[in-house]
């Protein structure tokens, strides 16, 4: 199933695929720090989802301050399960579900430039590269399908290579995050603060995230 999360200002936060309903907690862990009201939509194409599974999913959605929830599906069992739990559930054809998903994905910008501090509880997601001119505070989450560049302090959670790109990287002027993730590789931030203020970059090396100085080559 596809899950779309967006804030009430209609700024899309995330569109992701939930494959494993038995491991929901790990999937939603990075969203728990969101404090603002969130609207959630579930798109289930030809999937039969039981009321027990939906109830489990709903519990985790409530943890991220979901103010409204709607299900779109072409499977009658899924719609009945949703209605049993008093979730707004709409039966539509498979082609219509796919059209809605294509429309939502097209509204997500490929590359995003954000100017200003990303505060605790805020989340910024990019369908391409994400460049932030400012600090990313503890409790904030930034993510991108490609690379992340923070022209300031990175103190929150950063997730690059969301599409599985292990060549993605996370760079910052001051790299002291709570957590880093590149593709499927996760690393907890260092306990000690960086001693020097210079650009650093996090990359994957042999299935491990390493941090090294970010040297900008002078091509002149």
Secondary structure as GFF3:
##gff-version 3
##sequence-region A 1 220
A	DSSP	beta_strand	2	7	.	.	.	ID=ss1
A	DSSP	beta_strand	12	17	.	.	.	ID=ss2
A	DSSP	three_ten_helix	21	23	.	.	.	ID=ss3
A	DSSP	alpha_helix	24	28	.	.	.	ID=ss4
A	DSSP	three_ten_helix	29	31	.	.	.	ID=ss5
A	DSSP	beta_strand	38	44	.	.	.	ID=ss6
A	DSSP	alpha_helix	51	63	.	.	.	ID=ss7
A	DSSP	beta_strand	66	73	.	.	.	ID=ss8
A	DSSP	alpha_helix	76	84	.	.	.	ID=ss9
A	DSSP	beta_strand	88	91	.	.	.	ID=ss10
A	DSSP	alpha_helix	94	106	.	.	.	ID=ss11
A	DSSP	beta_strand	112	115	.	.	.	ID=ss12
A	DSSP	beta_strand	123	126	.	.	.	ID=ss13
A	DSSP	beta_strand	130	133	.	.	.	ID=ss14
A	DSSP	beta_strand	141	144	.	.	.	ID=ss15
A	DSSP	beta_strand	148	154	.	.	.	ID=ss16
A	DSSP	beta_strand	157	160	.	.	.	ID=ss17
A	DSSP	beta_strand	170	175	.	.	.	ID=ss18
A	DSSP	beta_strand	179	182	.	.	.	ID=ss19
A	DSSP	beta_strand	185	188	.	.	.	ID=ss20
A	DSSP	beta_strand	200	205	.	.	.	ID=ss21
A	DSSP	beta_strand	208	213	.	.	.	ID=ss22
###
